[in-house]
Amino acid sequence: IGLILKKLHDKYRITDRLLLGFGLFILALVIFLFMSHQYWGMEVSIAALAGASIFFTVGLVTKKVKLNLLQEEIDWQTLLFFMFLFILVGCAEENGLLSLISDGIANLSKGNLTLAIILVLWVSAIMSSLVDNIPFTATMLPVVAYLSGQVPGGESGVLWWALALGACFGGNGTMIGASANVAAIGIAEDAGHHIKFFQFAKFGFVYMLISVAIANLCLLIFLS
């Protein structure tokens, strides 16, 4: 470990502490805007673009940042993948596919809390492993709010836990289930390690099923 740390220290040595401090300030500003974007009435994308624009402008003016090298470090393949993935998910949402699934959960539960927990948890997990979990979770919010008020025992908040755990654990199932997976696959690709979709799913989906099963047991025992 000491040898690895030494190599990292030599390769990524801090050469400009002033620029580092400014970068940390911009990072803190972007995180603050992420947390308070609703108060300012802005999209989170505006916060990210604002931070990048400020840092890019300062680097361009001061010439302390080698912009050509910075652009080479950007993983364009991963960024384009995210763009097209969100387009596909947006099409599914606009065409009513996600709403159809959420309405089906509400109809199948029929006022049974145990059945509602199982449906919300497992459908969220499976769908989150196949599409991005953010639009699916946003679509499920009014459904879970409705079920929490209509199903006896739902006022305890157990269905919200089912949605959160299903959406989070479901992202481990496939390489497109979570943004972190896609980013990690891109880094591995750049390092010369090609990971195929089913190669990832062969391990990820099994661990996803195990983690969701444990979460299901915990929800039924402790929260319902």
PECOR-V251227 format. One record per residue. N is the residue number from 0. RES is the residue in one letter. PHI is phi in radians with two decimals (* if undefined). OMEGA is omega in whole degrees, 0 to 359 (999 if undefined). Layout:
N:RES:PHI:OMEGA / N:RES:PHI:OMEGA
This chain:
0:I:*:180 / 1:G:-1.05:179 / 2:L:-1.17:179 / 3:I:-1.13:179 / 4:L:-1.10:179 / 5:K:-1.15:178 / 6:K:-1.11:178 / 7:L:-1.13:180 / 8:H:-1.13:180 / 9:D:-1.25:183 / 10:K:-1.35:184 / 11:Y:-2.01:181 / 12:R:-1.14:178 / 13:I:-1.32:182 / 14:T:-1.88:182 / 15:D:-2.42:183 / 16:R:-1.20:178 / 17:L:-1.15:178 / 18:L:-1.16:176 / 19:L:-1.09:179 / 20:G:-1.09:178 / 21:F:-1.15:178 / 22:G:-1.10:178 / 23:L:-1.16:177 / 24:F:-1.12:179 / 25:I:-1.11:178 / 26:L:-1.08:178 / 27:A:-1.11:179 / 28:L:-1.13:180 / 29:V:-1.13:178 / 30:I:-1.09:177 / 31:F:-1.07:179 / 32:L:-1.19:175 / 33:F:-1.04:185 / 34:M:-1.30:186 / 35:S:-2.04:186 / 36:H:-1.10:179 / 37:Q:-1.16:179 / 38:Y:-1.12:182 / 39:W:-1.49:180 / 40:G:1.25:181 / 41:M:-2.12:174 / 42:E:-1.35:180 / 43:V:-1.14:178 / 44:S:-1.11:179 / 45:I:-1.14:179 / 46:A:-1.09:180 / 47:A:-1.14:180 / 48:L:-1.15:179 / 49:A:-1.12:179 / 50:G:-1.08:180 / 51:A:-1.13:181 / 52:S:-1.16:180 / 53:I:-1.09:182 / 54:F:-1.16:179 / 55:F:-1.11:181 / 56:T:-1.13:179 / 57:V:-1.09:178 / 58:G:-1.12:180 / 59:L:-1.22:183 / 60:V:-1.33:184 / 61:T:-1.42:182 / 62:K:1.06:177 / 63:K:-1.46:179 / 64:V:-1.89:178 / 65:K:-1.42:188 / 66:L:-1.12:179 / 67:N:-1.16:177 / 68:L:-1.25:180 / 69:L:-1.13:180 / 70:Q:-1.17:179 / 71:E:-1.20:181 / 72:E:-1.41:181 / 73:I:-1.26:179 / 74:D:-1.48:184 / 75:W:-1.13:181 / 76:Q:-1.09:179 / 77:T:-1.18:179 / 78:L:-1.09:179 / 79:L:-1.14:178 / 80:F:-1.08:178 / 81:F:-1.05:181 / 82:M:-1.03:183 / 83:F:-1.27:176 / 84:L:-1.11:180 / 85:F:-1.16:176 / 86:I:-1.12:179 / 87:L:-1.12:179 / 88:V:-1.14:177 / 89:G:-1.08:177 / 90:C:-1.12:178 / 91:A:-1.09:180 / 92:E:-1.22:182 / 93:E:-1.17:180 / 94:N:-1.47:173 / 95:G:1.55:182 / 96:L:-1.14:181 / 97:L:-1.18:177 / 98:S:-1.14:178 / 99:L:-1.09:179 / 100:I:-1.17:180 / 101:S:-1.14:177 / 102:D:-1.16:178 / 103:G:-1.10:177 / 104:I:-1.10:181 / 105:A:-1.09:181 / 106:N:-1.30:183 / 107:L:-1.28:183 / 108:S:-1.15:176 / 109:K:0.89:176 / 110:G:1.35:180 / 111:N:-1.66:185 / 112:L:-1.13:181 / 113:T:-1.04:179 / 114:L:-1.15:179 / 115:A:-1.14:178 / 116:I:-1.07:182 / 117:I:-1.10:182 / 118:L:-1.14:181 / 119:V:-1.09:182 / 120:L:-1.12:187 / 121:W:-1.31:177 / 122:V:-1.14:177 / 123:S:-1.09:181 / 124:A:-1.15:182 / 125:I:-1.12:181 / 126:M:-1.18:180 / 127:S:-1.22:177 / 128:S:-1.42:183 / 129:L:-1.85:178 / 130:V:-2.26:178 / 131:D:-1.11:187 / 132:N:-1.34:183 / 133:I:-1.19:179 / 134:P:-1.13:178 / 135:F:-1.15:179 / 136:T:-1.10:178 / 137:A:-1.07:178 / 138:T:-1.21:182 / 139:M:-1.38:185 / 140:L:-0.98:179 / 141:P:-1.15:178 / 142:V:-1.16:180 / 143:V:-1.16:177 / 144:A:-1.10:178 / 145:Y:-1.14:181 / 146:L:-1.11:180 / 147:S:-1.10:180 / 148:G:-1.56:185 / 149:Q:-1.76:182 / 150:V:-1.45:178 / 151:P:-1.01:183 / 152:G:1.64:181 / 153:G:-1.22:180 / 154:E:-1.18:179 / 155:S:-1.26:180 / 156:G:1.58:184 / 157:V:-1.11:181 / 158:L:-1.24:175 / 159:W:-1.16:176 / 160:W:-1.11:179 / 161:A:-1.09:179 / 162:L:-1.14:182 / 163:A:-1.12:181 / 164:L:-1.18:179 / 165:G:-1.11:181 / 166:A:-1.16:182 / 167:C:-1.29:181 / 168:F:-1.17:180 / 169:G:-1.10:179 / 170:G:-1.12:180 / 171:N:-1.45:188 / 172:G:-1.22:182 / 173:T:-2.32:183 / 174:M:-1.24:178 / 175:I:-1.80:183 / 176:G:-1.27:181 / 177:A:-2.51:180 / 178:S:-1.07:179 / 179:A:-1.09:178 / 180:N:-1.07:182 / 181:V:-1.09:179 / 182:A:-1.10:180 / 183:A:-1.14:178 / 184:I:-1.11:178 / 185:G:-1.12:178 / 186:I:-1.14:178 / 187:A:-1.11:179 / 188:E:-1.10:179 / 189:D:-1.14:180 / 190:A:-1.48:177 / 191:G:1.62:180 / 192:H:-1.94:182 / 193:H:-1.51:180 / 194:I:-1.99:181 / 195:K:-1.45:184 / 196:F:-1.02:183 / 197:F:-1.30:174 / 198:Q:-1.14:176 / 199:F:-1.21:184 / 200:A:-1.13:181 / 201:K:-1.02:178 / 202:F:-1.74:185 / 203:G:-1.10:183 / 204:F:-1.19:178 / 205:V:-1.14:179 / 206:Y:-1.16:176 / 207:M:-1.10:179 / 208:L:-1.07:180 / 209:I:-1.15:182 / 210:S:-1.15:179 / 211:V:-1.22:178 / 212:A:-1.12:177 / 213:I:-1.13:178 / 214:A:-1.09:178 / 215:N:-1.07:179 / 216:L:-1.08:180 / 217:C:-1.10:180 / 218:L:-1.11:182 / 219:L:-1.23:183 / 220:I:-1.46:192 / 221:F:-1.71:189 / 222:L:-1.95:183 / 223:S:-1.41:999
